[in-house]
């Protein structure tokens, strides 16, 4: 695949290949095996001398279209920063040619947020654009870097007042060791319905997250005695990154904004567990901004980065 024999591509290997780069949950084989698409191809760019993979990509097939991921916030190409750019280009070319060989008409690639690895994200975005991919969506992702400073140092004064209001009321941040999944799911449905957001996950799918990935999906709450005022699922993307997923709060607690106390609790939890980044997710939907959500995350002290999705029409070449 290249001008020399440093690298070769292996597709759907039977044996485990050692990885030489930072990996993310949604691209791990055990997670891919649980995603909904049946036809799946995982490509490894194998360095011949070290016998390590320096890049990885999973292609899911849906009718005549290739997608990455099948289900999940992102898929895309993970790779080592030591990988020469010309070999990354050749890897993308190989994937495109393979997809054409399957008769696919289009490839859609949803990448991870730039904040995960700014340098890798920039290199990959440029490589995809060179290979005639086009930007499909330009989303804005918000994250909180985990440092030694107190969470309140980054808070807007209005959010500090809401946080103090929850503290004065005696609300308590808790990691739910044995979460009541039906109760939590209903709270999620009620909250999303109230805000006009679609409910895209069934209760069976929600419960399966905890069954299929024990210890990776965890539930955290803010409680007013026995009542759950706010809840979120935290996903372990890897040892350094936590993803804040499916947040919701009880309608009766609108005046307290208990999510601020919940995120403070997560920040402290991350500090204690040596997590470096709390990913609060996107505040756009297919490039369309949610200004209120943007403002809320900015008021929490969150920083913004790009999260790009790409598309390539294979039929044009």
C-alpha positions as CSV (number, residue, x, y, z in Angstrom):
1,X,0.0,0.0,0.0
2,X,3.0,2.3,0.3
3,X,6.2,3.1,-1.5
4,X,8.1,0.9,1.0
5,X,7.4,-2.1,3.2
6,X,7.1,-0.3,6.6
7,X,3.4,-0.8,6.8
8,X,0.7,-3.3,5.7
9,X,-3.0,-3.2,6.2
10,X,-4.8,-6.1,8.0
11,X,-8.6,-6.3,7.9
12,X,-10.6,-8.1,10.5
13,X,-7.7,-10.0,12.0
14,X,-8.4,-13.2,14.0
15,X,-5.7,-12.5,16.5
16,X,-5.4,-9.4,18.7
17,X,-3.0,-6.8,17.4
18,X,-1.0,-4.6,19.9
19,X,-2.0,-1.0,19.7
20,X,0.5,1.9,19.5
21,X,-1.7,4.9,20.0
22,X,-4.4,6.4,22.3
23,X,-7.7,4.5,21.9
24,X,-11.3,5.4,22.6
25,X,-14.2,3.2,23.9
26,X,-16.4,3.5,20.8
27,X,-13.7,2.0,18.6
28,X,-12.7,-0.9,20.8
29,X,-13.6,-4.3,19.4
30,X,-15.7,-5.2,22.4
31,X,-17.8,-2.1,21.9
32,X,-18.0,-2.5,18.1
33,X,-19.3,-6.0,18.5
34,X,-22.4,-4.6,20.3
35,X,-23.2,-1.9,17.8
36,X,-26.2,-2.5,15.6
37,X,-24.7,-2.9,12.1
38,X,-24.0,-6.5,11.1
39,X,-21.5,-6.0,8.3
40,X,-18.3,-4.6,9.9
41,X,-14.7,-4.2,8.7
42,X,-11.9,-3.1,11.0
43,X,-8.6,-2.0,9.4
44,X,-5.3,-2.0,11.2
45,X,-2.2,-0.3,9.8
46,X,0.4,-2.7,11.0
47,X,4.0,-1.5,11.4
48,X,6.1,-4.4,10.2
49,X,9.1,-4.0,12.5
50,X,7.3,-3.3,15.8
51,X,4.3,-5.5,15.0
52,X,2.1,-2.8,16.5
53,X,-0.9,-1.1,14.8
54,X,-0.2,2.6,14.2
55,X,-3.7,3.3,13.0
56,X,-7.2,1.8,13.2
57,X,-10.5,2.3,11.6
58,X,-13.8,0.5,11.6
59,X,-16.2,0.6,8.6
60,X,-19.8,-0.2,9.2
61,X,-22.0,-1.0,6.1
62,X,-25.6,0.2,5.9
63,X,-27.2,-0.7,2.5
64,X,-24.9,1.1,0.0
65,X,-23.3,3.5,2.5
66,X,-20.3,3.1,4.7
67,X,-20.4,4.8,8.1
68,X,-18.2,5.2,11.2
69,X,-19.6,4.7,13.8
70,X,-22.7,2.6,13.5
71,X,-23.9,3.8,16.8
72,X,-22.0,6.1,19.1
73,X,-20.8,9.7,19.4
74,X,-17.9,9.1,17.1
75,X,-15.8,6.6,15.2
76,X,-13.1,7.7,12.7
77,X,-9.4,6.9,12.4
78,X,-7.3,6.6,15.5
79,X,-3.6,6.8,14.9
80,X,-0.1,7.3,16.4
81,X,1.4,10.8,16.1
82,X,4.6,9.0,15.1
83,X,2.9,7.8,11.9
84,X,4.3,9.7,8.9
85,X,1.5,11.6,7.2
86,X,2.1,10.0,3.8
87,X,1.2,6.6,5.4
88,X,-1.9,8.1,7.0
89,X,-2.9,9.3,3.5
90,X,-2.2,5.8,2.0
91,X,-4.3,4.3,4.8
92,X,-7.3,6.5,3.9
93,X,-6.8,5.7,0.2
94,X,-6.8,2.0,1.1
95,X,-10.1,2.3,3.0
96,X,-11.7,4.2,0.2
97,X,-10.7,1.6,-2.4
98,X,-11.9,-1.2,-0.1
99,X,-15.3,0.6,0.2
100,X,-15.6,1.0,-3.6
101,X,-14.8,-2.7,-3.9
102,X,-17.9,-3.4,-1.7
103,X,-20.0,-1.3,-4.1
104,X,-20.5,1.5,-1.5
105,X,-21.6,4.8,-2.9
106,X,-20.7,7.0,0.1
107,X,-18.6,7.1,3.2
108,X,-19.6,9.1,6.3
109,X,-17.0,9.6,9.1
110,X,-17.8,11.2,12.4
111,X,-14.6,12.2,14.2
112,X,-13.8,12.6,17.9
113,X,-13.7,16.1,19.4
114,X,-10.5,18.1,18.8
115,X,-10.0,18.4,22.6
116,X,-9.2,14.7,22.9
117,X,-6.0,15.1,20.8
118,X,-5.8,18.5,19.1
119,X,-2.7,17.6,17.0
120,X,-4.1,14.3,15.8
121,X,-7.5,15.9,15.0
122,X,-5.8,18.6,12.9
123,X,-3.7,16.1,11.0
124,X,-6.6,13.7,10.4
125,X,-8.9,16.5,9.2
126,X,-6.4,17.7,6.8
127,X,-5.8,14.2,5.5
128,X,-9.5,13.5,4.9
129,X,-9.9,16.9,3.1
130,X,-6.9,16.0,0.9
131,X,-8.6,12.8,0.0
132,X,-11.6,14.7,-1.3
133,X,-13.8,14.3,1.8
134,X,-16.1,17.2,2.5
135,X,-17.3,18.6,5.7
136,X,-20.8,17.3,6.5
137,X,-21.3,18.8,10.0
138,X,-19.3,21.3,12.0
139,X,-20.3,20.8,15.6
140,X,-19.1,22.5,18.7
141,X,-18.1,20.3,21.6
142,X,-17.6,21.5,25.2
143,X,-15.2,20.1,27.8
144,X,-13.8,20.9,31.3
145,X,-10.1,20.4,31.8
146,X,-9.5,18.7,35.2
147,X,-6.9,20.6,37.1
148,X,-5.9,21.1,40.8
149,X,-8.0,24.3,41.0
150,X,-11.4,24.3,42.6
151,X,-14.4,23.8,40.3
152,X,-16.0,27.1,41.5
153,X,-13.0,29.1,40.1
154,X,-14.3,28.7,36.6
155,X,-18.0,29.3,37.4
156,X,-20.0,32.3,36.2
157,X,-21.4,34.2,39.2
158,X,-25.0,33.2,38.3
159,X,-24.0,29.5,38.4
160,X,-22.2,30.0,41.7
161,X,-25.5,31.3,43.2
162,X,-27.4,28.3,41.9
163,X,-24.7,25.9,43.2
164,X,-24.9,27.5,46.7
165,X,-28.7,27.3,46.6
166,X,-28.5,23.5,46.1
167,X,-25.8,23.2,48.8
168,X,-27.9,25.2,51.2
169,X,-30.9,23.0,50.5
170,X,-28.9,19.9,51.5
171,X,-28.7,18.2,48.1
172,X,-26.1,15.4,47.9
173,X,-24.0,14.2,45.0
174,X,-23.9,10.4,44.8
175,X,-22.5,7.7,42.6
176,X,-25.3,5.1,42.3
177,X,-23.7,1.8,43.0
178,X,-26.9,-0.1,42.2
179,X,-29.0,2.3,40.0
180,X,-32.7,2.0,39.7
181,X,-32.6,1.9,35.9
182,X,-36.4,2.1,35.2
183,X,-36.7,5.1,37.5
184,X,-33.7,6.8,35.9
185,X,-34.8,6.1,32.4
186,X,-38.2,7.6,33.0
187,X,-36.6,10.7,34.4
188,X,-34.5,10.9,31.2
189,X,-37.6,10.5,29.1
190,X,-39.6,13.1,31.0
191,X,-36.7,15.6,30.9
192,X,-36.1,15.2,27.2
193,X,-39.8,15.4,26.3
194,X,-40.2,18.5,28.4
195,X,-37.3,20.2,26.5
196,X,-38.6,19.0,23.1
197,X,-35.6,16.6,22.5
198,X,-36.2,13.2,20.8
199,X,-35.9,10.1,22.9
200,X,-33.7,7.9,20.7
201,X,-32.9,5.1,23.1
202,X,-35.4,2.4,24.3
203,X,-35.3,1.2,27.9
204,X,-34.0,-2.1,26.7
205,X,-31.1,-0.4,24.9
206,X,-30.5,1.8,28.0
207,X,-30.3,-1.2,30.3
208,X,-28.1,-3.1,27.9
209,X,-25.4,-0.4,28.3
210,X,-24.9,-1.4,31.9
211,X,-25.2,-5.1,31.2
212,X,-22.8,-5.2,28.3
213,X,-20.3,-2.7,29.6
214,X,-20.0,-3.2,33.4
215,X,-18.0,-0.5,35.1
216,X,-17.8,1.6,31.9
217,X,-21.2,3.2,32.1
218,X,-21.9,4.7,35.6
219,X,-24.8,6.7,37.0
220,X,-24.4,9.8,39.2
221,X,-27.1,11.7,40.8
222,X,-27.9,14.7,42.9
223,X,-30.5,13.7,45.5
224,X,-32.9,15.7,47.7
225,X,-33.2,13.1,50.4
226,X,-34.7,10.1,48.5
227,X,-35.7,12.1,45.4
228,X,-33.4,12.3,42.4
229,X,-33.2,15.9,41.5
230,X,-30.6,15.4,38.7
231,X,-28.9,12.5,37.0
232,X,-26.4,11.7,34.3
233,X,-24.6,8.7,32.9
234,X,-20.8,9.0,32.8
235,X,-19.0,7.0,30.1
236,X,-15.3,6.0,30.5
237,X,-13.9,6.8,27.1
238,X,-10.5,5.8,28.4
239,X,-8.5,6.3,31.5
240,X,-8.0,10.0,30.9
241,X,-11.4,11.0,29.5
242,X,-15.0,10.8,30.9
243,X,-18.0,11.6,28.8
244,X,-21.1,13.2,30.4
245,X,-24.0,11.4,28.7
246,X,-27.8,11.7,28.9
247,X,-28.1,14.4,31.6
248,X,-31.6,15.1,33.1
249,X,-33.2,16.8,36.0
250,X,-36.6,16.6,37.8
251,X,-39.0,19.3,36.7
252,X,-39.7,20.3,40.3
253,X,-36.1,21.4,40.8
254,X,-35.9,23.9,37.9
255,X,-35.3,26.8,40.3
256,X,-32.2,25.1,41.9
257,X,-30.4,24.1,38.7
258,X,-29.1,20.9,40.4
259,X,-27.0,20.0,37.3
260,X,-24.4,22.5,38.5
261,X,-23.9,20.6,41.7
262,X,-23.8,17.3,39.7
263,X,-21.1,18.6,37.5
264,X,-19.1,19.9,40.4
265,X,-19.4,16.4,41.9
266,X,-18.1,14.9,38.7
267,X,-15.2,17.4,38.6
268,X,-14.1,16.3,42.1
269,X,-14.6,12.6,41.2
270,X,-12.4,13.2,38.1
271,X,-9.7,14.9,40.3
272,X,-9.7,11.9,42.7
273,X,-9.5,9.4,39.8
274,X,-6.7,11.1,37.8
275,X,-9.1,11.9,34.9
276,X,-7.8,14.8,32.7
277,X,-10.9,15.8,30.7
278,X,-14.6,15.8,31.4
279,X,-16.4,15.9,28.0
280,X,-19.8,17.7,28.2
281,X,-20.7,16.8,24.6
282,X,-21.9,18.9,21.7
283,X,-24.1,22.0,21.9
284,X,-25.1,21.8,18.3
285,X,-27.2,19.3,16.4
286,X,-25.8,18.7,12.9
287,X,-24.2,22.1,13.0
288,X,-27.3,23.9,14.3
289,X,-26.5,25.7,17.5
290,X,-28.4,25.4,20.8
291,X,-27.6,28.8,22.2
292,X,-29.0,28.2,25.7
293,X,-27.0,25.0,26.0
294,X,-23.9,26.8,24.8
295,X,-24.3,29.5,27.4
296,X,-24.9,27.0,30.2
297,X,-21.7,25.1,29.4
298,X,-19.7,28.3,29.0
299,X,-21.0,29.5,32.4
300,X,-19.6,26.3,33.9
301,X,-16.2,27.2,32.7
302,X,-16.2,24.7,29.8
303,X,-14.0,25.2,26.8
304,X,-15.0,24.7,23.2
305,X,-13.5,22.6,20.4
306,X,-14.5,21.4,17.0
307,X,-16.2,18.0,16.4
308,X,-16.3,17.4,12.6
309,X,-18.2,14.9,10.5
310,X,-17.0,14.2,6.9
311,X,-18.7,12.7,3.8
312,X,-17.2,11.4,0.5
313,X,-19.2,10.4,-2.5
314,X,-17.4,7.4,-3.9
315,X,-19.3,7.4,-7.1
316,X,-17.7,10.6,-8.3
317,X,-14.3,9.0,-8.9
